[in-house]
Amino acid sequence: MTIKVMALCLLAWASVATSCNDYLDKTPDDATSITLEEVFANELYTERFLLRAYDYLPCETNYNDNDYWALGAWSGASDEMNITWTYPMAKEMNRGSWNPKMLEGSSSQGKSYAMWWRYYEGIRQCNVFLENIASCPAPQATKDVWICEARFMRAMLHFFLLRSHGPVPIMDRALKMDDNMTNFPRNTFDQCVDFIVGDCQAGIDGALPMIYTNASGTVAESLYGRATKAAAYALKARVLLYAASPLFNGNPDYAQYANADGTLLFGAKDDTKWEKAATAAKEAIDKVEGSSYYGLYYSDEPTNGYKNYLELFLPSKKWNKEYIFARNQGTGYSDNIHQEKCMTANGMGGWSGLCPTQELVDAYEMADGTTPITGYNADGTPIINASSGYSETGFATAAGSHYPTGVYNMYVGREPRFYVSINFNGQQWRGRQLEFYQGGKDGINVSKVDYCCTGYLLRKTSDEGVDVVNGKGGTKEASIIFRVGSLYLDYAEALNEAKGPVADVYKYVDAIRNRSGLPGLTKGLDKDQMRERIRHERRVELAFESGHRYFDCHRWKIAEKTDNGYVHGMNITATNKVDYSKRATVGDSRVFEKKHYLFPIPQNEIDKRIGLVQSPFWE
């Protein structure tokens, strides 16, 4: 079979062998194509064929809200961010105007949102590899590791489909031309979970290392980004957490959702799933930290909460001990420089595109751990906790550790993670103070194209070493998918749901808070109160990472509240900082309907009449 680059949907027949990263080079004589047999007769080509599967991983912590190729509109479609521009998929989701037709096509076709297409192509890549690896002349020990990698990647891509589309067809083999192409219904949700867990378990029990090392025993940094036991443990824990969650576990809205033959796709509520998720997360924590390679990241000043959290995400500190699995990025324009331009103010050569919402800003605590805003009045004005010291009047008369004199008092005395994550008017950045008001150096411009639409810009993960004007500099970034801190919160949530706020729930939530300079939670919380505290902690600690906020609100079934209505920001059309420092609605009111909890299947896949039923409420 000749290997070609071509669009590959669920039922297309091809083997993808080249990509923008050139994982699979041509034969030495520079032939235009090589056969599948030739690939697997060569150890180097075989490994490159496997590595091509990693290219299907999404860029979920990097530019995931802006462009279609990143395969994730998650932050911009949730209540943590608003995108300046009108064209990204996140804006279609904000408007409620997306539909099955919009999701057709390949990632090479304009703004088509190609998640379904791309992930099934990656799954096929894994299956073709698994079906041909036996003929490779590599040592069996090497092939055993590669087989586990391919199964992990197959599980990972199925998980990405599962969390967005619900139950999907499991593809455990590469389709051939003579296959019967008429019956590919969805598997049940539990079957999908079991399949993903099975592929993870194969890596846990098999040849995957906890981390790759050189012959000398030192960590092999050149192999960062490859699947490991640690990654398999983390994925197993994550999929079981999702499986236990209200959207997927006994959701009455999906009780009658079935394939054409009547097979129900979701099971009855099973509260034991929370205990299974807690067990898997605790096992993951114990195994990865017990290996001595992984743990919560601390700077060289471990009591400095700001520095601890800041350095965790700095590109210069990438692949620190907290990273479990991430997608490596390049240094070209379409990688970290593109991301930096989206995050950088227009007056500094950037595009001012990634704009956190006022709702997220309000969620950050004060430096002493008190809650500044306890809710909102019917008119949207905040209910301020007077005992917190928080104020929405006046401006700072003295500089603080992480802000200069003159900033709005709203930004004074907040927790360290706020200053790491959010850039605001008056904050010091790239050599001067930011000016987001109209007429300021970074304010709304005449063209109203590249401007800060909420009065805030994303700062977390930023690399000030990038020369955004000339498109140079910076360090290769890594888009985090699993880290130790997220495992802590996965475990705490599942354990609280299974057993209530027992000691371990406090232990792991407090560890996250203490690392960032905050006190532990108040003792004596009940299960419901602890649930809200854990959800709050996830919102802040995991902001802008791996689609956590989007998928958390969906799996908790609260997105009809969080993703509906207006989001807010500062009054960016004001020409002075006093008038600017007033809350204002941003854009149009957002639309979220029950059908939006799951993505629809692309219409051209439904039109093939291969047994696929459309996602709930999308018909």
ZALO-903858 format. One record per residue (C-alpha): residue in one letter; residue number from 1; x, y, z. Coordinates in pm, 1 decimal. Layout:
BEGIN
  code  pos      east     north        up
     A  NUM         X         Y         Z
...
END
This chain:
BEGIN
  code  pos      east     north        up
     M    1       0.0       0.0       0.0
     T    2     133.9     344.0     -88.2
     I    3     139.1     594.1     195.5
     K    4     -22.3     925.1     109.0
     V    5    -124.7    1242.3     285.8
     M    6    -500.0    1280.4     248.5
     A    7    -812.2    1381.4     439.0
     L    8    -917.4    1088.3     653.2
     C    9   -1257.9    1072.8     820.0
     L   10   -1389.9     781.6    1019.7
     L   11   -1434.1     555.1     719.0
     A   12   -1173.5     685.5     474.7
     W   13    -903.1     441.2     367.8
     A   14    -548.0     570.3     390.3
     S   15    -233.3     567.8     598.1
     V   16    -100.9     905.8     691.8
     A   17     273.6     927.9     696.2
     T   18     382.2    1290.3     668.0
     S   19     297.3    1605.4     856.6
     C   20     415.3    1957.7     919.1
     N   21     674.7    1805.4    1152.5
     D   22     810.8    1565.9     888.6
     Y   23     801.1    1270.7    1126.3
     L   24     835.9    1025.8     838.7
     D   25    1107.4    1120.6     592.5
     K   26    1123.3     993.3     238.2
     T   27    1344.1     701.6     145.6
     P   28    1713.7     781.8      95.8
     D   29    1672.7     808.2    -280.1
     D   30    1405.0    1075.3    -221.1
     A   31    1128.5     869.9    -374.8
     T   32     790.4    1037.6    -381.2
     S   33     625.9     760.2    -179.0
     I   34     707.4     438.0      -0.3
     T   35     496.6     136.5      74.8
     L   36     367.3      36.2     414.0
     E   37     582.7    -274.6     397.2
     E   38     891.5     -60.7     342.4
     V   39     806.0     156.7     641.7
     F   40     780.3    -136.0     882.4
     A   41    1088.1    -305.2     738.3
     N   42    1291.9      -9.9     865.7
     E   43    1331.6      59.9    1238.8
     L   44    1376.0     435.0    1197.6
     Y   45    1075.0     472.0     969.2
     T   46     864.6     260.8    1202.6
     E   47     938.7     485.9    1497.5
     R   48     863.4     793.7    1290.3
     F   49     532.5     641.6    1189.7
     L   50     452.3     602.4    1559.1
     L   51     563.0     956.6    1639.9
     R   52     321.7    1089.5    1379.1
     A   53      38.4     983.9    1613.0
     Y   54     154.1    1242.5    1868.8
     D   55      94.0    1518.0    1617.8
     Y   56    -280.0    1464.8    1661.5
     L   57    -269.6    1587.0    2021.1
     P   58    -444.7    1922.5    2060.5
     C   59    -272.8    2240.5    2176.7
     E   60    -495.4    2287.4    2477.7
     T   61    -290.1    2521.2    2692.3
     N   62    -157.8    2715.1    2394.5
     Y   63    -363.5    2928.4    2153.2
     N   64    -651.8    2686.4    2199.4
     D   65    -914.5    2959.4    2188.0
     N   66    -824.8    3132.2    1867.1
     D   67    -770.9    2916.9    1561.6
     Y   68    -933.6    2600.9    1430.3
     W   69    -613.3    2398.5    1406.2
     A   70    -565.8    2394.6    1783.1
     L   71    -876.2    2173.9    1819.8
     G   72   -1009.1    2338.5    2131.2
     A   73   -1227.5    2646.7    2174.6
     W   74   -1255.1    2566.5    2541.0
     S   75   -1146.9    2876.9    2732.4
     G   76   -1323.1    3116.2    2496.8
     A   77   -1640.5    2906.8    2505.3
     S   78   -1643.2    2902.4    2886.3
     D   79   -1689.2    3184.2    3135.7
     E   80   -1317.1    3230.6    3192.3
     M   81   -1236.7    3416.3    2869.6
     N   82   -1377.1    3626.0    2587.0
     I   83   -1206.0    3631.8    2248.0
     T   84   -1161.5    3970.1    2081.6
     W   85   -1223.6    3847.6    1728.6
     T   86   -1555.2    3733.0    1582.4
     Y   87   -1439.2    3438.9    1368.7
     P   88   -1304.9    3174.2    1613.2
     M   89   -1512.0    2867.0    1690.3
     A   90   -1545.8    2988.2    2049.6
     K   91   -1749.2    3285.2    1924.2
     E   92   -1983.9    3057.9    1729.3
     M   93   -2033.9    2864.7    2051.8
     N   94   -2092.7    3187.2    2249.2
     R   95   -2363.0    3283.2    1999.1
     G   96   -2517.5    2936.6    1999.9
     S   97   -2488.0    2942.4    1621.4
     W   98   -2274.4    2632.6    1571.4
     N   99   -2419.6    2328.5    1402.2
     P  100   -2330.0    1982.8    1262.6
     K  101   -2255.8    2125.1     916.7
     M  102   -1993.8    2359.1    1059.2
     L  103   -1794.4    2065.3    1195.7
     E  104   -1735.5    1897.6     861.6
     G  105   -1409.7    1886.6     672.7
     S  106   -1042.8    1856.1     745.9
     S  107    -810.1    2090.0     928.7
     S  108    -682.5    2210.5     591.4
     Q  109   -1023.0    2348.5     497.3
     G  110   -1044.3    2706.4     615.0
     K  111   -1215.6    2742.6     948.0
     S  112   -1374.6    2397.8     954.0
     Y  113   -1364.0    2268.8    1308.8
     A  114   -1213.5    1929.3    1240.3
     M  115   -1201.6    1758.4    1578.5
     W  116   -1396.1    1444.2    1476.2
     W  117   -1201.9    1405.4    1153.7
     R  118    -861.8    1463.5    1306.8
     Y  119    -894.5    1241.6    1611.2
     Y  120   -1019.2     944.5    1412.7
     E  121    -732.6     993.2    1171.2
     G  122    -493.3     977.7    1465.1
     I  123    -666.5     666.2    1596.0
     R  124    -620.3     502.1    1257.8
     Q  125    -252.4     592.2    1267.1
     C  126    -224.9     401.5    1595.5
     N  127    -418.2     101.0    1465.5
     V  128    -213.4      74.5    1146.3
     F  129      98.7      82.1    1359.5
     L  130     -27.2    -188.3    1595.3
     E  131    -124.9    -413.8    1305.5
     N  132     215.1    -389.1    1135.4
     I  133     469.2    -354.0    1416.2
     A  134     536.3    -728.4    1428.4
     S  135     724.1    -708.8    1097.6
     C  136     963.2    -437.5    1221.1
     P  137    1321.8    -563.7    1277.3
     A  138    1364.1    -356.1    1597.4
     P  139    1447.5    -544.1    1921.8
     Q  140    1138.9    -687.4    2088.3
     A  141    1197.3    -480.6    2402.0
     T  142    1181.9    -165.2    2191.8
     K  143     870.8    -282.0    2010.8
     D  144     702.1    -360.1    2341.8
     V  145     742.4       2.8    2450.1
     W  146     620.5     130.7    2113.3
     I  147     311.1     -90.7    2129.4
     C  148     221.6      55.2    2467.3
     E  149     276.2     407.2    2332.8
     A  150      42.3     343.8    2041.8
     R  151    -225.2     202.8    2271.4
     F  152    -192.6     500.9    2505.5
     M  153    -229.7     742.3    2216.0
     R  154    -530.5     549.6    2088.2
     A  155    -683.6     578.9    2435.4
     M  156    -600.2     949.3    2457.0
     L  157    -768.3    1029.6    2125.9
     H  158   -1075.6     824.9    2215.2
     F  159   -1093.1    1020.0    2542.5
     F  160   -1085.5    1353.2    2360.0
     L  161   -1380.6    1236.1    2150.6
     L  162   -1565.7    1094.5    2451.5
     R  163   -1550.8    1410.5    2663.1
     S  164   -1685.0    1628.1    2379.0
     H  165   -1923.8    1393.0    2193.2
     G  166   -2025.0    1142.3    2458.8
     P  167   -2028.4     775.8    2349.0
     V  168   -1858.5     725.3    2012.4
     P  169   -1772.9     431.8    1787.0
     I  170   -1469.5     251.4    1925.8
     M  171   -1211.4     193.1    1654.6
     D  172    -980.7     -87.4    1764.3
     R  173    -862.4    -176.9    1414.3
     A  174    -773.5      -3.8    1090.2
     L  175   -1052.3     -34.4     835.5
     K  176    -978.0    -190.7     497.9
     M  177   -1132.4    -147.4     156.7
     D  178   -1321.7    -476.7     176.8
     D  179   -1476.7    -400.4     520.0
     N  180   -1851.6    -369.9     549.6
     M  181   -1899.1       7.3     567.4
     T  182   -2266.0       7.2     666.4
     N  183   -2272.0     -40.2    1042.7
     F  184   -2066.5     180.0    1274.0
     P  185   -2299.3     274.4    1558.9
     R  186   -2186.0     440.4    1877.6
     N  187   -2061.0     214.4    2152.1
     T  188   -2213.5     271.1    2493.1
     F  189   -2050.3     524.8    2720.2
     D  190   -1935.3     255.3    2962.3
     Q  191   -1787.1      49.7    2677.6
     C  192   -1586.4     354.6    2567.2
     V  193   -1460.4     410.7    2921.7
     D  194   -1364.1      43.6    2959.8
     F  195   -1178.4      52.7    2627.1
     I  196    -979.4     362.1    2726.0
     V  197    -900.6     218.6    3069.4
     G  198    -792.0    -107.7    2907.2
     D  199    -543.1      64.5    2679.6
     C  200    -410.5     264.0    2975.2
     Q  201    -378.3     -48.8    3185.3
     A  202    -178.7    -215.6    2909.0
     G  203      81.7      57.8    2945.4
     I  204      70.7      49.0    3325.1
     D  205     122.4    -327.9    3333.4
     G  206     345.6    -334.3    3027.3
     A  207     671.6    -193.0    2904.5
     L  208     616.0     180.4    2941.2
     P  209     870.9     343.8    3172.2
     M  210     765.2     585.0    3444.3
     I  211     997.4     829.5    3269.6
     Y  212    1253.6     781.7    2993.5
     T  213    1616.3     769.5    3102.4
     N  214    1951.2     753.7    2929.7
     A  215    2198.1     469.8    2970.2
     S  216    2356.1     664.5    3257.1
     G  217    2023.7     674.3    3442.1
     T  218    1963.0    1046.1    3388.6
     V  219    1630.3    1167.2    3251.6
     A  220    1621.6    1159.7    2870.6
     E  221    1501.3    1511.7    2800.0
     S  222    1493.5    1440.3    2425.9
     L  223    1205.2    1200.1    2492.2
     Y  224     984.6    1443.6    2684.7
     G  225     635.2    1423.3    2543.0
     R  226     636.8    1047.2    2485.4
     A  227     379.5     829.8    2664.7
     T  228     482.9     693.7    3004.5
     K  229     329.5     490.0    3285.1
     A  230     272.3     818.8    3464.5
     A  231      66.0     947.2    3171.2
     A  232    -130.8     622.2    3155.6
     Y  233    -212.0     645.2    3527.9
     A  234    -324.9    1007.1    3482.3
     L  235    -546.5     934.9    3181.7
     K  236    -707.7     638.6    3357.4
     A  237    -788.8     857.4    3656.7
     R  238    -924.0    1140.2    3440.6
     V  239   -1160.2     926.2    3231.4
     L  240   -1298.0     758.7    3544.3
     L  241   -1356.2    1101.5    3701.8
     Y  242   -1554.1    1210.1    3397.5
     A  243   -1746.4     881.5    3395.4
     A  244   -1860.5     940.5    3753.7
     S  245   -1977.0    1297.1    3687.0
     P  246   -2343.6    1404.9    3660.8
     L  247   -2344.9    1466.7    3284.3
     F  248   -2253.0    1106.1    3211.0
     N  249   -2361.6     917.7    3523.4
     G  250   -2738.0     869.6    3542.1
     N  251   -2821.2    1193.6    3361.1
     P  252   -3202.6    1180.9    3318.4
     D  253   -3174.9    1385.7    2998.1
     Y  254   -2989.0    1097.3    2835.5
     A  255   -3182.5     808.2    2989.7
     Q  256   -3358.7     718.7    2663.4
     Y  257   -3076.7     812.0    2427.1
     A  258   -3015.0     503.6    2213.9
     N  259   -2877.9     364.6    1890.6
     A  260   -3118.4     283.9    1608.4
     D  261   -3142.9     -75.6    1734.0
     G  262   -3259.7      43.5    2074.1
     T  263   -2932.3      -2.6    2262.2
     L  264   -2925.7     255.0    2541.1
     L  265   -2600.5     449.4    2531.5
     F  266   -2590.8     567.2    2893.4
     G  267   -2637.7     348.7    3199.3
     A  268   -2825.8     411.5    3522.1
     K  269   -2666.4     622.0    3792.9
     D  270   -2389.8     437.0    3973.8
     D  271   -2242.9     615.8    4274.4
     T  272   -1966.4     356.1    4304.7
     K  273   -1804.6     522.4    4002.6
     W  274   -1687.3     801.6    4231.4
     E  275   -1499.9     552.6    4447.7
     K  276   -1342.9     394.7    4138.8
     A  277   -1230.6     739.3    4023.8
     A  278   -1088.2     821.9    4367.0
     T  279    -899.7     491.8    4381.2
     A  280    -750.9     547.0    4036.1
     A  281    -646.4     904.2    4114.6
     K  282    -484.5     805.8    4444.9
     E  283    -301.4     520.0    4274.3
     A  284    -179.8     764.5    4010.5
     I  285     -52.8    1009.1    4274.0
     D  286     120.1     737.5    4474.2
     K  287     285.9     581.9    4170.2
     V  288     408.3     899.8    4004.1
     E  289     532.0    1062.6    4324.3
     G  290     674.7     734.6    4447.9
     S  291     897.7     724.3    4142.8
     S  292    1084.5    1038.1    4263.5
     Y  293    1054.6    1194.9    3917.3
     Y  294     727.2    1378.2    3979.6
     G  295     569.4    1603.1    4241.2
     L  296     427.9    1949.6    4300.7
     Y  297     663.8    2211.7    4161.1
     Y  298     829.7    2455.6    4401.1
     S  299    1075.3    2729.2    4310.9
     D  300    1403.5    2783.7    4490.5
     E  301    1194.9    2992.2    4733.3
     P  302     935.1    2730.2    4832.8
     T  303     742.1    2968.7    5059.2
     N  304     703.2    3220.9    4776.4
     G  305     358.1    3134.0    4641.2
     Y  306     383.7    3378.5    4351.8
     K  307     715.6    3242.8    4229.2
     N  308     604.7    2880.5    4272.9
     Y  309     297.0    2924.7    4055.2
     L  310     467.5    3155.3    3804.4
     E  311     759.1    2925.8    3732.9
     L  312     537.8    2621.1    3699.4
     F  313     418.2    2758.0    3362.3
     L  314     721.4    2949.2    3236.7
     P  315     846.8    2810.2    2905.7
     S  316    1199.4    2829.4    3045.7
     K  317    1090.2    2589.9    3323.0
     K  318     894.6    2353.1    3099.2
     W  319     900.4    1983.8    3183.6
     N  320     959.4    2056.4    3548.8
     K  321     872.0    1778.3    3794.0
     E  322     499.3    1862.1    3791.9
     Y  323     457.7    1782.1    3421.1
     I  324     319.2    1434.2    3360.4
     F  325     220.2    1462.1    2994.8
     A  326     225.6    1752.7    2751.5
     R  327     233.6    1830.3    2381.8
     N  328     563.3    1985.1    2279.7
     Q  329     544.9    2300.4    2073.5
     G  330     793.0    2450.5    1831.4
     T  331     945.3    2797.9    1825.8
     G  332     807.0    2913.5    1492.6
     Y  333     550.2    3183.0    1426.4
     S  334     263.6    2935.9    1443.7
     D  335     372.5    2812.6    1784.4
     N  336     485.4    3018.6    2082.8
     I  337     526.8    3349.4    1894.4
     H  338     169.7    3327.5    1768.8
     Q  339      54.0    3257.0    2124.5
     E  340     248.2    3552.1    2261.6
     K  341     100.2    3790.0    2005.7
     C  342    -249.1    3678.3    2105.9
     M  343    -163.7    3747.3    2470.9
     T  344      27.3    4073.1    2422.1
     A  345    -128.8    4420.4    2420.5
     N  346    -180.7    4588.9    2085.6
     G  347      38.4    4879.7    2194.2
     M  348     327.4    4636.7    2239.3
     G  349     304.9    4471.0    1899.9
     G  350      47.9    4212.0    2000.3
     W  351    -314.2    4145.5    1910.2
     S  352    -486.5    4173.7    2251.7
     G  353    -695.6    3869.0    2168.4
     L  354    -714.7    3644.6    2477.4
     C  355    -919.0    3835.0    2733.3
     P  356   -1015.2    3689.5    3073.5
     T  357   -1359.5    3781.0    3202.5
     Q  358   -1453.8    3981.1    3507.6
     E  359   -1621.8    3667.8    3638.9
     L  360   -1286.9    3490.4    3654.7
     V  361   -1115.3    3795.2    3806.2
     D  362   -1382.0    3796.3    4077.8
     A  363   -1309.7    3431.0    4158.5
     Y  364    -954.8    3494.2    4282.0
     E  365    -932.1    3523.0    4658.8
     M  366    -760.1    3786.2    4867.6
     A  367    -403.5    3724.2    4979.6
     D  368    -522.3    3593.8    5317.4
     G  369    -761.5    3345.3    5155.8
     T  370   -1084.1    3534.2    5219.8
     T  371   -1349.6    3552.8    4948.5
     P  372   -1390.4    3905.4    4806.7
     I  373   -1718.2    3851.9    4620.3
     T  374   -1981.2    3611.0    4747.0
     G  375   -2229.6    3639.6    4460.2
     Y  376   -2417.4    3882.3    4236.9
     N  377   -2734.1    4086.6    4266.5
     A  378   -3014.0    4060.5    4012.3
     D  379   -2866.5    4354.8    3816.9
     G  380   -2526.5    4184.5    3797.1
     T  381   -2353.1    4400.2    4055.6
     P  382   -2125.2    4209.9    4294.1
     I  383   -2206.7    4122.8    4652.4
     I  384   -1887.3    4227.2    4830.7
     N  385   -1762.5    4056.9    5143.3
     A  386   -1694.6    4360.9    5361.2
     S  387   -1467.3    4165.8    5595.6
     S  388   -1228.6    4072.4    5312.4
     G  389   -1078.6    4418.4    5266.3
     Y  390   -1174.8    4416.3    4898.0
     S  391   -1278.3    4747.8    4745.7
     E  392   -1412.3    4871.0    4412.5
     T  393   -1347.3    5236.2    4481.4
     G  394   -1027.1    5434.0    4454.0
     F  395    -673.8    5354.2    4347.7
     A  396    -364.9    5221.4    4519.5
     T  397    -160.0    5490.3    4690.8
     A  398     138.6    5258.8    4728.7
     A  399     289.4    4980.0    4524.8
     G  400     252.6    4618.5    4630.5
     S  401     474.9    4319.7    4570.1
     H  402     307.5    4242.9    4236.4
     Y  403     153.9    4571.8    4119.5
     P  404     259.7    4938.7    4090.5
     T  405     114.4    5250.2    4250.1
     G  406    -209.9    5378.8    4100.9
     V  407    -383.7    5055.0    4001.8
     Y  408    -754.2    5019.9    4072.6
     N  409    -817.2    4893.0    4427.2
     M  410   -1000.2    4593.5    4284.4
     Y  411    -655.8    4452.3    4204.6
     V  412    -494.0    4526.4    4539.6
     G  413    -419.3    4252.6    4790.3
     R  414    -529.6    3958.7    4575.5
     E  415    -386.3    3606.6    4589.2
     P  416     -60.1    3528.5    4403.8
     R  417    -227.1    3322.2    4129.8
     F  418    -421.2    3629.9    4019.8
     Y  419    -105.9    3827.8    3946.1
     V  420      51.7    3534.3    3763.2
     S  421    -254.2    3476.3    3546.8
     I  422    -410.7    3815.8    3465.0
     N  423    -280.4    4140.4    3315.7
     F  424    -494.4    4445.6    3402.7
     N  425    -496.0    4819.5    3345.2
     G  426    -200.5    4985.4    3516.8
     Q  427      -9.4    4662.0    3567.2
     Q  428     360.9    4662.8    3482.8
     W  429     434.6    4449.3    3175.5
     R  430     711.6    4441.6    2916.2
     G  431     875.8    4754.5    3050.5
     R  432     579.3    4984.8    3116.5
     Q  433     230.8    5010.9    3263.3
     L  434     -59.9    4881.0    3056.3
     E  435    -319.0    5131.9    2933.4
     F  436    -641.7    4958.2    2829.2
     Y  437    -869.8    5266.1    2835.7
     Q  438    -970.9    5436.9    2510.2
     G  439    -692.2    5670.1    2404.2
     G  440    -437.5    5474.1    2606.9
     K  441    -143.7    5301.4    2442.8
     D  442    -321.5    4965.1    2454.7
     G  443    -684.0    5073.5    2427.6
     I  444    -957.5    5005.8    2175.9
     N  445    -852.1    5125.8    1829.5
     V  446   -1039.6    5281.4    1539.8
     S  447   -1055.6    4956.4    1342.0
     K  448   -1189.2    4769.7    1648.5
     V  449   -1007.8    4454.0    1538.4
     D  450    -714.5    4396.8    1771.1
     Y  451    -801.7    4534.9    2112.5
     C  452    -854.3    4414.9    2469.1
     C  453   -1229.9    4354.6    2485.1
     T  454   -1265.9    4290.6    2860.5
     G  455    -994.6    4512.0    3004.9
     Y  456    -785.8    4204.0    3090.5
     L  457    -528.5    3998.0    2902.8
     L  458    -408.3    3645.9    2969.2
     R  459     -68.6    3645.1    3140.6
     K  460     -34.3    3286.0    3260.9
     T  461     221.5    3089.0    3048.4
     S  462     348.8    3408.2    2885.4
     D  463     710.8    3423.5    2773.2
     E  464     846.8    3778.3    2793.2
     G  465    1155.1    3655.5    2609.4
     V  466     957.2    3652.8    2284.6
     D  467    1009.2    3954.7    2060.1
     V  468     651.0    3986.5    1939.3
     V  469     727.3    4278.9    1708.4
     N  470     991.2    4096.6    1507.7
     G  471     866.5    3744.3    1567.9
     K  472    1184.5    3618.9    1729.8
     G  473    1312.9    3466.2    2049.2
     G  474    1145.0    3272.5    2321.6
     T  475    1166.3    2914.2    2436.5
     K  476     987.1    2609.3    2304.3
     E  477     665.6    2568.4    2495.9
     A  478     482.9    2256.8    2611.4
     S  479     104.6    2244.6    2624.9
     I  480      17.6    2067.8    2950.7
     I  481    -237.4    1786.1    2937.8
     F  482    -171.7    1619.8    3276.4
     R  483      18.0    1755.7    3575.8
     V  484      48.3    1649.4    3937.5
     G  485    -157.8    1942.7    4064.6
     S  486    -454.5    1847.0    3848.8
     L  487    -428.7    1489.0    3979.4
     Y  488    -454.2    1622.7    4336.1
     L  489    -777.1    1800.9    4252.2
     D  490    -914.7    1502.5    4057.9
     Y  491    -857.4    1287.7    4365.4
     A  492   -1003.4    1537.8    4609.3
     E  493   -1320.0    1577.4    4404.4
     A  494   -1379.5    1205.0    4356.0
     L  495   -1302.4    1124.2    4719.7
     N  496   -1536.4    1393.1    4849.8
     E  497   -1817.3    1259.9    4632.3
     A  498   -1746.4     903.6    4743.7
     K  499   -1685.8     954.7    5117.8
     G  500   -1738.0    1319.5    5203.2
     P  501   -1472.0    1565.3    5327.5
     V  502   -1239.8    1314.3    5490.4
     A  503    -882.2    1401.2    5585.5
     D  504    -731.6    1324.4    5243.4
     V  505    -969.6    1567.8    5073.4
     Y  506    -837.3    1850.5    5290.4
     K  507    -480.5    1727.1    5253.2
     Y  508    -469.0    1747.6    4874.8
     V  509    -671.0    2065.2    4829.3
     D  510    -466.9    2239.0    5098.3
     A  511    -143.9    2127.0    4931.8
     I  512    -246.4    2312.5    4616.0
     R  513    -347.6    2622.5    4809.8
     N  514     -40.5    2625.7    5034.8
     R  515     194.0    2596.3    4736.1
     S  516      48.9    2925.6    4606.5
     G  517      73.5    3101.6    4940.8
     L  518    -285.2    3055.4    5059.5
     P  519    -404.6    2907.9    5390.1
     G  520    -582.1    2575.2    5401.1
     L  521    -957.7    2538.1    5386.5
     T  522   -1176.3    2601.5    5688.3
     K  523   -1229.2    2283.6    5887.6
     G  524   -1572.8    2136.4    5942.2
     L  525   -1710.0    2174.2    5589.6
     D  526   -1985.9    1936.0    5490.1
     K  527   -1988.8    1745.8    5161.2
     D  528   -2180.7    2011.3    4967.9
     Q  529   -1963.3    2292.8    5099.3
     M  530   -1649.1    2099.7    5014.9
     R  531   -1780.9    2033.1    4666.2
     E  532   -1812.2    2407.1    4608.2
     R  533   -1463.9    2471.0    4747.6
     I  534   -1311.3    2206.9    4520.2
     R  535   -1493.2    2345.7    4218.9
     H  536   -1366.4    2692.1    4305.8
     E  537   -1012.9    2562.1    4344.3
     R  538   -1024.8    2391.6    4005.8
     R  539   -1152.6    2712.1    3846.6
     V  540    -858.9    2916.1    3974.2
     E  541    -570.6    2667.7    3986.7
     L  542    -644.7    2515.1    3645.0
     A  543    -755.2    2832.6    3465.3
     F  544    -678.7    2829.6    3090.3
     E  545    -537.6    2476.1    3107.3
     S  546    -646.3    2173.5    2903.3
     G  547   -1007.9    2287.9    2871.9
     H  548   -1068.5    2219.5    3241.0
     R  549   -1321.9    2496.3    3305.1
     Y  550   -1525.4    2417.1    2993.5
     F  551   -1542.1    2044.4    3056.9
     D  552   -1581.5    2080.5    3432.7
     C  553   -1890.7    2299.0    3393.1
     H  554   -2029.9    2054.3    3137.8
     R  555   -1968.2    1736.6    3336.1
     W  556   -2110.3    1903.6    3650.7
     K  557   -2418.1    2007.5    3446.2
     I  558   -2388.4    2373.6    3543.1
     A  559   -2300.3    2514.6    3199.4
     E  560   -2658.5    2630.8    3143.9
     K  561   -2578.9    2881.7    3418.4
     T  562   -2210.8    2958.1    3361.5
     D  563   -2219.4    2976.0    2979.9
     N  564   -2549.1    3164.2    2941.8
     G  565   -2600.9    3540.5    2951.6
     Y  566   -2350.4    3821.1    2953.7
     V  567   -1990.2    3809.6    3060.5
     H  568   -1838.9    4125.9    3203.2
     G  569   -1523.7    4331.9    3199.9
     M  570   -1412.7    4689.4    3251.1
     N  571   -1559.8    4987.6    3066.1
     I  572   -1304.2    4985.2    2785.1
     T  573   -1459.3    5276.6    2591.2
     A  574   -1391.9    5519.1    2877.1
     T  575   -1115.7    5773.6    2819.8
     N  576    -992.7    5796.4    3179.2
     K  577    -912.3    5538.4    3444.5
     V  578   -1193.3    5643.9    3679.4
     D  579   -1471.0    5581.7    3427.3
     Y  580   -1282.5    5284.4    3286.0
     S  581   -1289.9    5115.9    3627.9
     K  582   -1660.3    5037.0    3612.5
     R  583   -1808.2    4701.6    3528.5
     A  584   -1959.6    4662.6    3183.1
     T  585   -2113.2    4385.9    2975.5
     V  586   -1897.0    4245.2    2697.0
     G  587   -2046.9    4172.4    2356.2
     D  588   -2380.9    4000.9    2315.3
     S  589   -2552.2    3779.6    2565.7
     R  590   -2422.3    3423.9    2534.0
     V  591   -2653.0    3138.5    2438.2
     F  592   -2637.8    2790.3    2588.1
     E  593   -2900.9    2524.1    2528.1
     K  594   -2928.3    2169.4    2657.6
     K  595   -2797.2    2029.8    2330.3
     H  596   -2471.6    2219.5    2377.0
     Y  597   -2353.5    1988.9    2654.0
     L  598   -2222.1    1755.7    2382.8
     F  599   -2082.5    1827.6    2039.3
     P  600   -2284.4    1707.3    1742.1
     I  601   -2136.2    1461.3    1497.1
     P  602   -2042.0    1634.2    1169.4
     Q  603   -2335.2    1622.0     929.9
     N  604   -2137.2    1456.1     650.7
     E  605   -2068.2    1163.1     884.1
     I  606   -2439.1    1128.8     963.4
     D  607   -2520.0    1148.4     590.8
     K  608   -2310.1     837.2     522.7
     R  609   -2589.9     637.4     687.6
     I  610   -2352.7     404.6     868.6
     G  611   -2558.1     369.4    1184.3
     L  612   -2453.7     684.4    1367.9
     V  613   -2722.5     860.6    1569.5
     Q  614   -2681.8    1233.2    1617.6
     S  615   -2588.9    1368.3    1960.5
     P  616   -2878.4    1434.3    2200.8
     F  617   -3110.3    1722.9    2107.8
     W  618   -2919.7    1804.1    1785.8
     E  619   -3165.0    1635.6    1549.5
END
